[in-house]
């Protein structure tokens, strides 16, 4: 699966701003974007839940903060 970063978002938004798409195509692009974003959140939170206390300290999170983030549903930022 392709991984997009937050820096890719302006590029994709710029592309859609310069390109006129039929309504159905625009809906398909937005659904695809939502799928990619939600998949990234799901995978990131799944990996976060697996980190031990030492690794969490390395990234500056407490176990409680990590647990709170890992339990969020994929559709919530």
PDB file as gemmi writes it, atoms N, CA and C in Angstrom:
CRYST1    1.000    1.000    1.000  90.00  90.00  90.00 P 1                      
ATOM      1  N   UNK A   1       0.845  -1.181   0.000  1.00  0.00           N  
ATOM      2  CA  UNK A   1       0.000   0.000   0.000  1.00  0.00           C  
ATOM      3  C   UNK A   1       0.884   1.236   0.000  1.00  0.00           C  
ATOM      4  N   UNK A   2       0.504   2.227  -0.756  1.00  0.00           N  
ATOM      5  CA  UNK A   2       1.245   3.468  -0.814  1.00  0.00           C  
ATOM      6  C   UNK A   2       0.988   4.270   0.453  1.00  0.00           C  
ATOM      7  N   UNK A   3       2.040   4.853   0.963  1.00  0.00           N  
ATOM      8  CA  UNK A   3       1.913   5.653   2.170  1.00  0.00           C  
ATOM      9  C   UNK A   3       2.048   7.123   1.809  1.00  0.00           C  
ATOM     10  N   UNK A   4       1.074   7.919   2.216  1.00  0.00           N  
ATOM     11  CA  UNK A   4       1.112   9.355   1.992  1.00  0.00           C  
ATOM     12  C   UNK A   4       1.419  10.050   3.306  1.00  0.00           C  
ATOM     13  N   UNK A   5       2.157  11.114   3.218  1.00  0.00           N  
ATOM     14  CA  UNK A   5       2.451  11.909   4.405  1.00  0.00           C  
ATOM     15  C   UNK A   5       1.601  13.163   4.368  1.00  0.00           C  
ATOM     16  N   UNK A   6       1.625  13.898   5.474  1.00  0.00           N  
ATOM     17  CA  UNK A   6       0.839  15.131   5.522  1.00  0.00           C  
ATOM     18  C   UNK A   6       1.328  16.133   4.497  1.00  0.00           C  
ATOM     19  N   UNK A   7       2.576  15.998   4.013  1.00  0.00           N  
ATOM     20  CA  UNK A   7       3.079  16.913   2.992  1.00  0.00           C  
ATOM     21  C   UNK A   7       2.498  16.593   1.622  1.00  0.00           C  
ATOM     22  N   UNK A   8       1.953  15.395   1.445  1.00  0.00           N  
ATOM     23  CA  UNK A   8       1.336  15.026   0.170  1.00  0.00           C  
ATOM     24  C   UNK A   8      -0.035  15.665  -0.003  1.00  0.00           C  
ATOM     25  N   UNK A   9      -0.683  15.981   1.093  1.00  0.00           N  
ATOM     26  CA  UNK A   9      -2.038  16.520   1.027  1.00  0.00           C  
ATOM     27  C   UNK A   9      -2.121  17.805   0.206  1.00  0.00           C  
ATOM     28  N   UNK A  10      -1.233  18.814   0.435  1.00  0.00           N  
ATOM     29  CA  UNK A  10      -1.325  20.016  -0.405  1.00  0.00           C  
ATOM     30  C   UNK A  10      -1.124  19.714  -1.888  1.00  0.00           C  
ATOM     31  N   UNK A  11      -0.265  18.749  -2.192  1.00  0.00           N  
ATOM     32  CA  UNK A  11      -0.043  18.394  -3.592  1.00  0.00           C  
ATOM     33  C   UNK A  11      -1.315  17.812  -4.199  1.00  0.00           C  
ATOM     34  N   UNK A  12      -1.994  16.949  -3.459  1.00  0.00           N  
ATOM     35  CA  UNK A  12      -3.236  16.360  -3.966  1.00  0.00           C  
ATOM     36  C   UNK A  12      -4.338  17.403  -4.057  1.00  0.00           C  
ATOM     37  N   UNK A  13      -4.395  18.303  -3.074  1.00  0.00           N  
ATOM     38  CA  UNK A  13      -5.408  19.356  -3.135  1.00  0.00           C  
ATOM     39  C   UNK A  13      -5.138  20.297  -4.296  1.00  0.00           C  
ATOM     40  N   UNK A  14      -3.862  20.586  -4.542  1.00  0.00           N  
ATOM     41  CA  UNK A  14      -3.504  21.437  -5.672  1.00  0.00           C  
ATOM     42  C   UNK A  14      -3.886  20.796  -6.988  1.00  0.00           C  
ATOM     43  N   UNK A  15      -3.695  19.506  -7.094  1.00  0.00           N  
ATOM     44  CA  UNK A  15      -4.069  18.781  -8.302  1.00  0.00           C  
ATOM     45  C   UNK A  15      -5.569  18.876  -8.534  1.00  0.00           C  
ATOM     46  N   UNK A  16      -6.347  18.671  -7.478  1.00  0.00           N  
ATOM     47  CA  UNK A  16      -7.797  18.733  -7.649  1.00  0.00           C  
ATOM     48  C   UNK A  16      -8.267  20.154  -7.932  1.00  0.00           C  
ATOM     49  N   UNK A  17      -7.520  21.168  -7.463  1.00  0.00           N  
ATOM     50  CA  UNK A  17      -7.898  22.548  -7.724  1.00  0.00           C  
ATOM     51  C   UNK A  17      -7.639  22.916  -9.188  1.00  0.00           C  
ATOM     52  N   UNK A  18      -6.637  22.303  -9.797  1.00  0.00           N  
ATOM     53  CA  UNK A  18      -6.295  22.612 -11.189  1.00  0.00           C  
ATOM     54  C   UNK A  18      -7.035  21.742 -12.185  1.00  0.00           C  
ATOM     55  N   UNK A  19      -7.631  20.686 -11.726  1.00  0.00           N  
ATOM     56  CA  UNK A  19      -8.270  19.729 -12.616  1.00  0.00           C  
ATOM     57  C   UNK A  19      -9.781  19.744 -12.393  1.00  0.00           C  
ATOM     58  N   UNK A  20     -10.518  19.868 -13.468  1.00  0.00           N  
ATOM     59  CA  UNK A  20     -11.960  19.788 -13.377  1.00  0.00           C  
ATOM     60  C   UNK A  20     -12.365  18.347 -13.617  1.00  0.00           C  
ATOM     61  N   UNK A  21     -12.991  17.770 -12.621  1.00  0.00           N  
ATOM     62  CA  UNK A  21     -13.411  16.377 -12.723  1.00  0.00           C  
ATOM     63  C   UNK A  21     -14.924  16.298 -12.769  1.00  0.00           C  
ATOM     64  N   UNK A  22     -15.448  15.305 -13.446  1.00  0.00           N  
ATOM     65  CA  UNK A  22     -16.888  15.070 -13.366  1.00  0.00           C  
ATOM     66  C   UNK A  22     -17.258  14.748 -11.913  1.00  0.00           C  
ATOM     67  N   UNK A  23     -18.489  15.010 -11.559  1.00  0.00           N  
ATOM     68  CA  UNK A  23     -18.939  14.854 -10.172  1.00  0.00           C  
ATOM     69  C   UNK A  23     -18.680  13.449  -9.635  1.00  0.00           C  
ATOM     70  N   UNK A  24     -18.978  12.437 -10.409  1.00  0.00           N  
ATOM     71  CA  UNK A  24     -18.782  11.061  -9.951  1.00  0.00           C  
ATOM     72  C   UNK A  24     -17.297  10.762  -9.721  1.00  0.00           C  
ATOM     73  N   UNK A  25     -16.443  11.278 -10.585  1.00  0.00           N  
ATOM     74  CA  UNK A  25     -15.002  11.083 -10.423  1.00  0.00           C  
ATOM     75  C   UNK A  25     -14.494  11.798  -9.179  1.00  0.00           C  
ATOM     76  N   UNK A  26     -14.999  12.987  -8.934  1.00  0.00           N  
ATOM     77  CA  UNK A  26     -14.605  13.741  -7.746  1.00  0.00           C  
ATOM     78  C   UNK A  26     -14.991  12.984  -6.475  1.00  0.00           C  
ATOM     79  N   UNK A  27     -16.169  12.412  -6.469  1.00  0.00           N  
ATOM     80  CA  UNK A  27     -16.612  11.604  -5.322  1.00  0.00           C  
ATOM     81  C   UNK A  27     -15.687  10.401  -5.144  1.00  0.00           C  
ATOM     82  N   UNK A  28     -15.321   9.752  -6.242  1.00  0.00           N  
ATOM     83  CA  UNK A  28     -14.433   8.589  -6.174  1.00  0.00           C  
ATOM     84  C   UNK A  28     -13.064   8.972  -5.623  1.00  0.00           C  
ATOM     85  N   UNK A  29     -12.538  10.110  -6.047  1.00  0.00           N  
ATOM     86  CA  UNK A  29     -11.241  10.578  -5.542  1.00  0.00           C  
ATOM     87  C   UNK A  29     -11.327  10.869  -4.055  1.00  0.00           C  
ATOM     88  N   UNK A  30     -12.384  11.518  -3.628  1.00  0.00           N  
ATOM     89  CA  UNK A  30     -12.532  11.831  -2.202  1.00  0.00           C  
ATOM     90  C   UNK A  30     -12.683  10.570  -1.355  1.00  0.00           C  
ATOM     91  N   UNK A  31     -13.415   9.592  -1.868  1.00  0.00           N  
ATOM     92  CA  UNK A  31     -13.549   8.320  -1.152  1.00  0.00           C  
ATOM     93  C   UNK A  31     -12.208   7.589  -1.071  1.00  0.00           C  
ATOM     94  N   UNK A  32     -11.456   7.619  -2.161  1.00  0.00           N  
ATOM     95  CA  UNK A  32     -10.139   6.980  -2.159  1.00  0.00           C  
ATOM     96  C   UNK A  32      -9.216   7.669  -1.165  1.00  0.00           C  
ATOM     97  N   UNK A  33      -9.257   8.995  -1.122  1.00  0.00           N  
ATOM     98  CA  UNK A  33      -8.431   9.750  -0.174  1.00  0.00           C  
ATOM     99  C   UNK A  33      -8.824   9.404   1.267  1.00  0.00           C  
ATOM    100  N   UNK A  34     -10.103   9.326   1.552  1.00  0.00           N  
ATOM    101  CA  UNK A  34     -10.561   8.973   2.894  1.00  0.00           C  
ATOM    102  C   UNK A  34     -10.085   7.569   3.266  1.00  0.00           C  
ATOM    103  N   UNK A  35     -10.150   6.645   2.316  1.00  0.00           N  
ATOM    104  CA  UNK A  35      -9.687   5.275   2.569  1.00  0.00           C  
ATOM    105  C   UNK A  35      -8.201   5.252   2.922  1.00  0.00           C  
ATOM    106  N   UNK A  36      -7.397   5.978   2.166  1.00  0.00           N  
ATOM    107  CA  UNK A  36      -5.949   6.026   2.430  1.00  0.00           C  
ATOM    108  C   UNK A  36      -5.686   6.629   3.800  1.00  0.00           C  
ATOM    109  N   UNK A  37      -6.331   7.729   4.109  1.00  0.00           N  
ATOM    110  CA  UNK A  37      -6.142   8.393   5.399  1.00  0.00           C  
ATOM    111  C   UNK A  37      -6.565   7.488   6.547  1.00  0.00           C  
ATOM    112  N   UNK A  38      -7.721   6.878   6.427  1.00  0.00           N  
ATOM    113  CA  UNK A  38      -8.215   5.998   7.490  1.00  0.00           C  
ATOM    114  C   UNK A  38      -7.337   4.760   7.646  1.00  0.00           C  
ATOM    115  N   UNK A  39      -6.823   4.237   6.548  1.00  0.00           N  
ATOM    116  CA  UNK A  39      -5.921   3.080   6.621  1.00  0.00           C  
ATOM    117  C   UNK A  39      -4.632   3.439   7.349  1.00  0.00           C  
ATOM    118  N   UNK A  40      -4.107   4.626   7.061  1.00  0.00           N  
ATOM    119  CA  UNK A  40      -2.901   5.080   7.748  1.00  0.00           C  
ATOM    120  C   UNK A  40      -3.141   5.217   9.244  1.00  0.00           C  
ATOM    121  N   UNK A  41      -4.259   5.825   9.605  1.00  0.00           N  
ATOM    122  CA  UNK A  41      -4.568   5.981  11.029  1.00  0.00           C  
ATOM    123  C   UNK A  41      -4.692   4.626  11.712  1.00  0.00           C  
ATOM    124  N   UNK A  42      -5.380   3.694  11.070  1.00  0.00           N  
ATOM    125  CA  UNK A  42      -5.573   2.365  11.638  1.00  0.00           C  
ATOM    126  C   UNK A  42      -4.225   1.681  11.878  1.00  0.00           C  
ATOM    127  N   UNK A  43      -3.385   1.676  10.853  1.00  0.00           N  
ATOM    128  CA  UNK A  43      -2.077   1.023  10.963  1.00  0.00           C  
ATOM    129  C   UNK A  43      -1.195   1.711  12.001  1.00  0.00           C  
ATOM    130  N   UNK A  44      -1.165   3.031  12.004  1.00  0.00           N  
ATOM    131  CA  UNK A  44      -0.339   3.768  12.967  1.00  0.00           C  
ATOM    132  C   UNK A  44      -0.768   3.478  14.396  1.00  0.00           C  
ATOM    133  N   UNK A  45      -2.042   3.460  14.630  1.00  0.00           N  
ATOM    134  CA  UNK A  45      -2.552   3.207  15.981  1.00  0.00           C  
ATOM    135  C   UNK A  45      -2.321   1.767  16.401  1.00  0.00           C  
ATOM    136  N   UNK A  46      -2.391   0.852  15.442  1.00  0.00           N  
ATOM    137  CA  UNK A  46      -2.118  -0.547  15.738  1.00  0.00           C  
ATOM    138  C   UNK A  46      -0.650  -0.714  16.165  1.00  0.00           C  
ATOM    139  N   UNK A  47       0.255  -0.044  15.458  1.00  0.00           N  
ATOM    140  CA  UNK A  47       1.677  -0.119  15.804  1.00  0.00           C  
ATOM    141  C   UNK A  47       1.956   0.587  17.132  1.00  0.00           C  
ATOM    142  N   UNK A  48       1.294   1.701  17.365  1.00  0.00           N  
ATOM    143  CA  UNK A  48       1.470   2.429  18.627  1.00  0.00           C  
ATOM    144  C   UNK A  48       1.077   1.559  19.816  1.00  0.00           C  
ATOM    145  N   UNK A  49       0.030   0.785  19.671  1.00  0.00           N  
ATOM    146  CA  UNK A  49      -0.434  -0.074  20.756  1.00  0.00           C  
ATOM    147  C   UNK A  49       0.589  -1.153  21.105  1.00  0.00           C  
ATOM    148  N   UNK A  50       1.464  -1.484  20.174  1.00  0.00           N  
ATOM    149  CA  UNK A  50       2.450  -2.547  20.397  1.00  0.00           C  
ATOM    150  C   UNK A  50       3.760  -2.058  21.015  1.00  0.00           C  
ATOM    151  N   UNK A  51       3.956  -0.748  21.112  1.00  0.00           N  
ATOM    152  CA  UNK A  51       5.216  -0.223  21.635  1.00  0.00           C  
ATOM    153  C   UNK A  51       5.325  -0.455  23.139  1.00  0.00           C  
ATOM    154  N   UNK A  52       6.542  -0.791  23.584  1.00  0.00           N  
ATOM    155  CA  UNK A  52       6.751  -0.968  25.026  1.00  0.00           C  
ATOM    156  C   UNK A  52       7.049   0.396  25.670  1.00  0.00           C  
ATOM    157  N   UNK A  53       7.138   0.416  27.001  1.00  0.00           N  
ATOM    158  CA  UNK A  53       7.327   1.675  27.734  1.00  0.00           C  
ATOM    159  C   UNK A  53       8.597   2.409  27.315  1.00  0.00           C  
ATOM    160  N   UNK A  54       9.660   1.655  27.074  1.00  0.00           N  
ATOM    161  CA  UNK A  54      10.928   2.277  26.665  1.00  0.00           C  
ATOM    162  C   UNK A  54      10.768   3.007  25.329  1.00  0.00           C  
ATOM    163  N   UNK A  55      10.124   2.366  24.372  1.00  0.00           N  
ATOM    164  CA  UNK A  55       9.919   2.991  23.060  1.00  0.00           C  
ATOM    165  C   UNK A  55       8.987   4.198  23.164  1.00  0.00           C  
ATOM    166  N   UNK A  56       7.984   4.100  24.026  1.00  0.00           N  
ATOM    167  CA  UNK A  56       7.074   5.235  24.208  1.00  0.00           C  
ATOM    168  C   UNK A  56       7.819   6.434  24.790  1.00  0.00           C  
ATOM    169  N   UNK A  57       8.712   6.190  25.733  1.00  0.00           N  
ATOM    170  CA  UNK A  57       9.509   7.296  26.288  1.00  0.00           C  
ATOM    171  C   UNK A  57      10.352   7.943  25.199  1.00  0.00           C  
ATOM    172  N   UNK A  58      10.880   7.121  24.285  1.00  0.00           N  
ATOM    173  CA  UNK A  58      11.690   7.650  23.186  1.00  0.00           C  
ATOM    174  C   UNK A  58      10.908   8.627  22.307  1.00  0.00           C  
ATOM    175  N   UNK A  59       9.631   8.389  22.139  1.00  0.00           N  
ATOM    176  CA  UNK A  59       8.832   9.296  21.297  1.00  0.00           C  
ATOM    177  C   UNK A  59       8.066  10.327  22.126  1.00  0.00           C  
ATOM    178  N   UNK A  60       8.282  10.318  23.443  1.00  0.00           N  
ATOM    179  CA  UNK A  60       7.707  11.356  24.299  1.00  0.00           C  
ATOM    180  C   UNK A  60       6.262  11.136  24.699  1.00  0.00           C  
ATOM    181  N   UNK A  61       5.833   9.888  24.770  1.00  0.00           N  
ATOM    182  CA  UNK A  61       4.468   9.590  25.182  1.00  0.00           C  
ATOM    183  C   UNK A  61       4.472   8.733  26.441  1.00  0.00           C  
ATOM    184  N   UNK A  62       3.469   8.945  27.265  1.00  0.00           N  
ATOM    185  CA  UNK A  62       3.267   8.067  28.409  1.00  0.00           C  
ATOM    186  C   UNK A  62       2.444   6.871  27.934  1.00  0.00           C  
ATOM    187  N   UNK A  63       2.484   5.775  28.670  1.00  0.00           N  
ATOM    188  CA  UNK A  63       1.649   4.633  28.272  1.00  0.00           C  
ATOM    189  C   UNK A  63       0.160   4.994  28.201  1.00  0.00           C  
ATOM    190  N   UNK A  64      -0.273   5.855  29.102  1.00  0.00           N  
ATOM    191  CA  UNK A  64      -1.686   6.259  29.091  1.00  0.00           C  
ATOM    192  C   UNK A  64      -2.028   7.057  27.831  1.00  0.00           C  
ATOM    193  N   UNK A  65      -1.151   7.989  27.447  1.00  0.00           N  
ATOM    194  CA  UNK A  65      -1.387   8.772  26.231  1.00  0.00           C  
ATOM    195  C   UNK A  65      -1.414   7.863  24.994  1.00  0.00           C  
ATOM    196  N   UNK A  66      -0.487   6.922  24.949  1.00  0.00           N  
ATOM    197  CA  UNK A  66      -0.438   5.995  23.822  1.00  0.00           C  
ATOM    198  C   UNK A  66      -1.698   5.133  23.771  1.00  0.00           C  
ATOM    199  N   UNK A  67      -2.144   4.674  24.925  1.00  0.00           N  
ATOM    200  CA  UNK A  67      -3.349   3.850  24.979  1.00  0.00           C  
ATOM    201  C   UNK A  67      -4.574   4.641  24.520  1.00  0.00           C  
ATOM    202  N   UNK A  68      -4.654   5.887  24.963  1.00  0.00           N  
ATOM    203  CA  UNK A  68      -5.775   6.747  24.561  1.00  0.00           C  
ATOM    204  C   UNK A  68      -5.788   6.927  23.044  1.00  0.00           C  
ATOM    205  N   UNK A  69      -4.629   7.192  22.478  1.00  0.00           N  
ATOM    206  CA  UNK A  69      -4.545   7.380  21.024  1.00  0.00           C  
ATOM    207  C   UNK A  69      -4.822   6.071  20.286  1.00  0.00           C  
ATOM    208  N   UNK A  70      -4.291   4.976  20.773  1.00  0.00           N  
ATOM    209  CA  UNK A  70      -4.452   3.689  20.094  1.00  0.00           C  
ATOM    210  C   UNK A  70      -5.900   3.211  20.102  1.00  0.00           C  
ATOM    211  N   UNK A  71      -6.671   3.628  21.077  1.00  0.00           N  
ATOM    212  CA  UNK A  71      -8.071   3.201  21.174  1.00  0.00           C  
ATOM    213  C   UNK A  71      -9.024   4.040  20.325  1.00  0.00           C  
ATOM    214  N   UNK A  72      -8.545   5.141  19.772  1.00  0.00           N  
ATOM    215  CA  UNK A  72      -9.408   5.967  18.930  1.00  0.00           C  
ATOM    216  C   UNK A  72      -9.826   5.195  17.686  1.00  0.00           C  
ATOM    217  N   UNK A  73     -11.067   5.383  17.252  1.00  0.00           N  
ATOM    218  CA  UNK A  73     -11.481   4.757  15.988  1.00  0.00           C  
ATOM    219  C   UNK A  73     -10.731   5.426  14.810  1.00  0.00           C  
ATOM    220  N   UNK A  74     -10.596   4.709  13.725  1.00  0.00           N  
ATOM    221  CA  UNK A  74      -9.810   5.190  12.591  1.00  0.00           C  
ATOM    222  C   UNK A  74     -10.351   6.472  11.962  1.00  0.00           C  
ATOM    223  N   UNK A  75     -11.620   6.746  12.129  1.00  0.00           N  
ATOM    224  CA  UNK A  75     -12.201   7.931  11.485  1.00  0.00           C  
ATOM    225  C   UNK A  75     -11.975   9.207  12.297  1.00  0.00           C  
ATOM    226  N   UNK A  76     -11.510   9.076  13.539  1.00  0.00           N  
ATOM    227  CA  UNK A  76     -11.246  10.269  14.364  1.00  0.00           C  
ATOM    228  C   UNK A  76      -9.796  10.712  14.220  1.00  0.00           C  
ATOM    229  N   UNK A  77      -9.578  11.996  13.979  1.00  0.00           N  
ATOM    230  CA  UNK A  77      -8.184  12.490  13.877  1.00  0.00           C  
ATOM    231  C   UNK A  77      -7.469  12.434  15.215  1.00  0.00           C  
TER     232      UNK A  77                                                      
END                                                                             
